[in-house]
């Protein structure tokens, strides 16, 4: 999976992330999440009560933390396991 800038504090642009296919993750883990059956993101995942929090870990201010209710169409499809960064 080639990543962009939304997680650049953890994974630099151009790095390859290893993702393990799962349908649940623990709070605080980085996960691949499908939002509303159309947008796929890699974010730090957590729950606060009935809210789902998807946190971008970016130095770019255009990426904000997103908050969803338990009734939102949010599907976890994988867990971030590590990365490979190739220096050029």
Protein Blocks (a to p, Z undefined) as FASTA:
>chain_A
ZZdfklmmmmcghiacdddddfbdcehiacdddehhlaccddddddehjaccdddddfbf
kbccddddfkbccddfbdcfbdcdddZZ
